[in-house]
C-alpha cells in the first residue's frame, strides 16, 4: 500500500477499528444506524496515512425490520456482502483537519468521495480521528423503495466514523544495573 520498506522510509502500522454511523432523511421521518467496521490496519509513512476497511452490509440496522429488509434488497446484500473503502497516502491532518479522498465500493461501483478528517489525536497508546462524508445513492445506482409512492428516502446519506488505532505497549527498558 505505501511501499516504504523498499525506499527506506519508515512505515508504522497498527490494528484499528471504527464505529460507522449513517443518517438518512425521508418524507416521513429521519433515521439512521451504527455498525462496526471489520478490523483493519492504519498505516503511516512519510507524513501520510492509509487504510482499507470493510463493513458488512447485512449488519447495517436502522431500528426498523421492514426498513432494514428494504435497505438490504436495495443493496443486494445476498450478492454484495460488504462495502469497501480505502484512503491511500492522505496527508496527516493539521489541527484544523484536512480533506481526503475515500474510494468507496458499494455493490459493483467504486467512487472517489471527499471526506473531512478532524480531531486527529496521537498519543503513546493510540491514534484517534473522526471522518465525515456523504454518499449519493443515485451515484451508486441505488434506488430506495418507497412506501405507497409517498414516503421516500432522501439523497444523499450522511456518514461519519470514529476511528481508533491501538499502538502496542512500549517494550520495557533493559536494566543497566549490575548485581
VEXBABA-827606 format. One record per residue (C-alpha): x, y, z; residue number from 0. Coordinates in steps of 0.1 Angstrom, whole numbers. Example, Ala and Ser with C-alpha at 12.3 -4.5 7.8 and 13.67 -1.06 7.14 Angstrom:
# residues 2
<site X="123" Y="-45" Z="78" mise="0"/>
<site X="137" Y="-11" Z="71" mise="1"/>
***
This chain:
# residues 179
<site X="0" Y="0" Z="0" mise="0"/>
<site X="27" Y="25" Z="9" mise="1"/>
<site X="59" Y="10" Z="-4" mise="2"/>
<site X="81" Y="25" Z="23" mise="3"/>
<site X="100" Y="-7" Z="30" mise="4"/>
<site X="116" Y="-7" Z="-4" mise="5"/>
<site X="126" Y="30" Z="-2" mise="6"/>
<site X="139" Y="30" Z="34" mise="7"/>
<site X="111" Y="53" Z="46" mise="8"/>
<site X="99" Y="41" Z="80" mise="9"/>
<site X="64" Y="25" Z="79" mise="10"/>
<site X="43" Y="22" Z="110" mise="11"/>
<site X="11" Y="2" Z="112" mise="12"/>
<site X="-14" Y="-5" Z="139" mise="13"/>
<site X="-46" Y="-26" Z="142" mise="14"/>
<site X="-76" Y="-3" Z="140" mise="15"/>
<site X="-113" Y="-3" Z="145" mise="16"/>
<site X="-141" Y="21" Z="135" mise="17"/>
<site X="-177" Y="28" Z="145" mise="18"/>
<site X="-196" Y="40" Z="114" mise="19"/>
<site X="-228" Y="58" Z="116" mise="20"/>
<site X="-252" Y="66" Z="88" mise="21"/>
<site X="-281" Y="91" Z="88" mise="22"/>
<site X="-308" Y="95" Z="62" mise="23"/>
<site X="-338" Y="116" Z="57" mise="24"/>
<site X="-372" Y="106" Z="44" mise="25"/>
<site X="-405" Y="123" Z="38" mise="26"/>
<site X="-419" Y="107" Z="69" mise="27"/>
<site X="-390" Y="109" Z="94" mise="28"/>
<site X="-353" Y="108" Z="96" mise="29"/>
<site X="-335" Y="76" Z="105" mise="30"/>
<site X="-300" Y="62" Z="109" mise="31"/>
<site X="-279" Y="34" Z="123" mise="32"/>
<site X="-245" Y="24" Z="135" mise="33"/>
<site X="-222" Y="-5" Z="129" mise="34"/>
<site X="-186" Y="-16" Z="134" mise="35"/>
<site X="-161" Y="-18" Z="106" mise="36"/>
<site X="-143" Y="-51" Z="103" mise="37"/>
<site X="-108" Y="-50" Z="119" mise="38"/>
<site X="-83" Y="-32" Z="96" mise="39"/>
<site X="-48" Y="-16" Z="98" mise="40"/>
<site X="-38" Y="21" Z="99" mise="41"/>
<site X="-5" Y="27" Z="81" mise="42"/>
<site X="16" Y="58" Z="85" mise="43"/>
<site X="46" Y="65" Z="63" mise="44"/>
<site X="64" Y="97" Z="52" mise="45"/>
<site X="39" Y="121" Z="65" mise="46"/>
<site X="9" Y="102" Z="50" mise="47"/>
<site X="-17" Y="77" Z="62" mise="48"/>
<site X="-36" Y="49" Z="45" mise="49"/>
<site X="-64" Y="25" Z="54" mise="50"/>
<site X="-85" Y="-1" Z="38" mise="51"/>
<site X="-117" Y="-12" Z="57" mise="52"/>
<site X="-148" Y="-31" Z="51" mise="53"/>
<site X="-183" Y="-31" Z="67" mise="54"/>
<site X="-207" Y="-60" Z="63" mise="55"/>
<site X="-239" Y="-47" Z="46" mise="56"/>
<site X="-261" Y="-72" Z="65" mise="57"/>
<site X="-250" Y="-56" Z="98" mise="58"/>
<site X="-265" Y="-22" Z="89" mise="59"/>
<site X="-295" Y="-17" Z="111" mise="60"/>
<site X="-320" Y="12" Z="113" mise="61"/>
<site X="-342" Y="1" Z="142" mise="62"/>
<site X="-370" Y="-10" Z="118" mise="63"/>
<site X="-370" Y="-46" Z="105" mise="64"/>
<site X="-391" Y="-35" Z="75" mise="65"/>
<site X="-368" Y="-6" Z="66" mise="66"/>
<site X="-338" Y="-29" Z="71" mise="67"/>
<site X="-353" Y="-55" Z="46" mise="68"/>
<site X="-358" Y="-28" Z="20" mise="69"/>
<site X="-323" Y="-15" Z="25" mise="70"/>
<site X="-308" Y="-50" Z="21" mise="71"/>
<site X="-329" Y="-55" Z="-10" mise="72"/>
<site X="-317" Y="-22" Z="-25" mise="73"/>
<site X="-281" Y="-30" Z="-17" mise="74"/>
<site X="-285" Y="-67" Z="-29" mise="75"/>
<site X="-267" Y="-79" Z="2" mise="76"/>
<site X="-271" Y="-115" Z="-9" mise="77"/>
<site X="-247" Y="-109" Z="-37" mise="78"/>
<site X="-227" Y="-79" Z="-23" mise="79"/>
<site X="-220" Y="-87" Z="13" mise="80"/>
<site X="-196" Y="-59" Z="21" mise="81"/>
<site X="-188" Y="-22" Z="14" mise="82"/>
<site X="-151" Y="-15" Z="9" mise="83"/>
<site X="-134" Y="18" Z="15" mise="84"/>
<site X="-98" Y="29" Z="12" mise="85"/>
<site X="-78" Y="61" Z="18" mise="86"/>
<site X="-43" Y="60" Z="2" mise="87"/>
<site X="-14" Y="82" Z="11" mise="88"/>
<site X="-35" Y="111" Z="25" mise="89"/>
<site X="-16" Y="139" Z="43" mise="90"/>
<site X="-16" Y="137" Z="81" mise="91"/>
<site X="-43" Y="161" Z="93" mise="92"/>
<site X="-34" Y="195" Z="107" mise="93"/>
<site X="-50" Y="208" Z="139" mise="94"/>
<site X="-79" Y="222" Z="119" mise="95"/>
<site X="-85" Y="189" Z="100" mise="96"/>
<site X="-80" Y="180" Z="64" mise="97"/>
<site X="-99" Y="168" Z="33" mise="98"/>
<site X="-90" Y="134" Z="19" mise="99"/>
<site X="-103" Y="111" Z="-8" mise="100"/>
<site X="-122" Y="79" Z="1" mise="101"/>
<site X="-125" Y="53" Z="-26" mise="102"/>
<site X="-158" Y="36" Z="-16" mise="103"/>
<site X="-171" Y="5" Z="-33" mise="104"/>
<site X="-208" Y="-3" Z="-29" mise="105"/>
<site X="-220" Y="-33" Z="-49" mise="106"/>
<site X="-200" Y="-31" Z="-82" mise="107"/>
<site X="-193" Y="6" Z="-82" mise="108"/>
<site X="-162" Y="24" Z="-69" mise="109"/>
<site X="-165" Y="62" Z="-65" mise="110"/>
<site X="-140" Y="87" Z="-50" mise="111"/>
<site X="-157" Y="107" Z="-23" mise="112"/>
<site X="-145" Y="138" Z="-4" mise="113"/>
<site X="-141" Y="131" Z="33" mise="114"/>
<site X="-134" Y="156" Z="61" mise="115"/>
<site X="-110" Y="143" Z="88" mise="116"/>
<site X="-109" Y="161" Z="121" mise="117"/>
<site X="-99" Y="156" Z="157" mise="118"/>
<site X="-67" Y="137" Z="148" mise="119"/>
<site X="-51" Y="127" Z="181" mise="120"/>
<site X="-19" Y="108" Z="186" mise="121"/>
<site X="-9" Y="96" Z="220" mise="122"/>
<site X="17" Y="70" Z="231" mise="123"/>
<site X="-11" Y="43" Z="231" mise="124"/>
<site X="-34" Y="52" Z="202" mise="125"/>
<site X="-43" Y="73" Z="172" mise="126"/>
<site X="-79" Y="86" Z="170" mise="127"/>
<site X="-97" Y="106" Z="145" mise="128"/>
<site X="-132" Y="115" Z="132" mise="129"/>
<site X="-142" Y="113" Z="95" mise="130"/>
<site X="-174" Y="126" Z="79" mise="131"/>
<site X="-187" Y="123" Z="43" mise="132"/>
<site X="-218" Y="119" Z="22" mise="133"/>
<site X="-229" Y="92" Z="-2" mise="134"/>
<site X="-253" Y="97" Z="-31" mise="135"/>
<site X="-275" Y="67" Z="-36" mise="136"/>
<site X="-281" Y="77" Z="-72" mise="137"/>
<site X="-244" Y="78" Z="-80" mise="138"/>
<site X="-242" Y="41" Z="-69" mise="139"/>
<site X="-273" Y="32" Z="-89" mise="140"/>
<site X="-293" Y="25" Z="-57" mise="141"/>
<site X="-330" Y="31" Z="-57" mise="142"/>
<site X="-346" Y="30" Z="-23" mise="143"/>
<site X="-381" Y="16" Z="-23" mise="144"/>
<site X="-409" Y="40" Z="-15" mise="145"/>
<site X="-439" Y="33" Z="7" mise="146"/>
<site X="-472" Y="38" Z="-12" mise="147"/>
<site X="-453" Y="60" Z="-36" mise="148"/>
<site X="-453" Y="88" Z="-10" mise="149"/>
<site X="-426" Y="80" Z="17" mise="150"/>
<site X="-392" Y="84" Z="1" mise="151"/>
<site X="-356" Y="83" Z="13" mise="152"/>
<site X="-336" Y="114" Z="7" mise="153"/>
<site X="-303" Y="116" Z="-12" mise="154"/>
<site X="-275" Y="119" Z="-1" mise="155"/>
<site X="-270" Y="99" Z="30" mise="156"/>
<site X="-246" Y="113" Z="56" mise="157"/>
<site X="-219" Y="91" Z="72" mise="158"/>
<site X="-193" Y="96" Z="98" mise="159"/>
<site X="-169" Y="73" Z="116" mise="160"/>
<site X="-148" Y="74" Z="148" mise="161"/>
<site X="-115" Y="55" Z="142" mise="162"/>
<site X="-91" Y="42" Z="168" mise="163"/>
<site X="-57" Y="26" Z="160" mise="164"/>
<site X="-41" Y="9" Z="191" mise="165"/>
<site X="-4" Y="12" Z="194" mise="166"/>
<site X="14" Y="-17" Z="212" mise="167"/>
<site X="27" Y="-10" Z="246" mise="168"/>
<site X="64" Y="0" Z="246" mise="169"/>
<site X="88" Y="-27" Z="255" mise="170"/>
<site X="102" Y="-24" Z="290" mise="171"/>
<site X="136" Y="-8" Z="291" mise="172"/>
<site X="166" Y="-31" Z="296" mise="173"/>
<site X="180" Y="-29" Z="331" mise="174"/>
<site X="215" Y="-14" Z="333" mise="175"/>
<site X="220" Y="-21" Z="370" mise="176"/>
<site X="247" Y="-46" Z="380" mise="177"/>
<site X="243" Y="-70" Z="408" mise="178"/>
***
